[in-house]
Amino acid sequence: MNDSTVTLPWLVIRQDDNGNRYRVGRYATRAEAQKIVDSLGDRGHKQLYWVERIGQNAGA
């Protein structure tokens, strides 16, 4: 497998106080993405962080 075939379907999203959303990173597993969310929360960041799967909101 080369780098072009790696699938990273899990996103960590951050929402700031103004409602703007930003992608923090992409990850191979939900568990990996959740670790990032947990570590950011543990640092005392006041923004909202969560995990989404690419395409989960398609058509919404």
N, C-alpha and C positions, 0 to 999 in steps of 0.2 A: 504494500500500500504506500502511495506517495502522498505528499501534502495536499494535492488537489482532490483526493478522494476522502479526506477526513470530513466527517459530518459533525457539525456543532449546532444542534437544534435548540439548545437551552440558552435563554438570554437572562441576564440580570439587568433590571430596569431601575432607574432612580427617578423619583419625582421630587422636584424642588418646591419651595414654599409658594411659588407662583403657578404651580400646576404644570410646568414644563417637564417633559419626560426625556430621558437620555439613556442610551444603551451603555452599560458599564462594561459588558463583555459577553462573549459567547462561549459555551461549554459543551462538552460531549455528553455529560450526564446531569440529571436533575440534582443528584447529591452533590456534585462538584459545584454547581451554581448555588445551591443552598448554603454551602460552606462559605462562599463569598458574601452572601447576604448576611449570614450570621456574624461573620467577622467584622463587617462594616457596622452592623448594629452594636456589637460589643465595644466598638471604638467611641461610641457616643454621638455618631452622626445623627443629625436631626431630620435628615431627609428620609423619605419613605423608599424602601428597597423591596423588590419582589422578583420571583422567577416566573418566566413565561416560556412556553414552547413556541417556536416559530410556526406560524400558521394556525395557532389555536383560536385566534379571534377572526380568522378569515370569514368574510361574509357577514360579520356582525355589524 
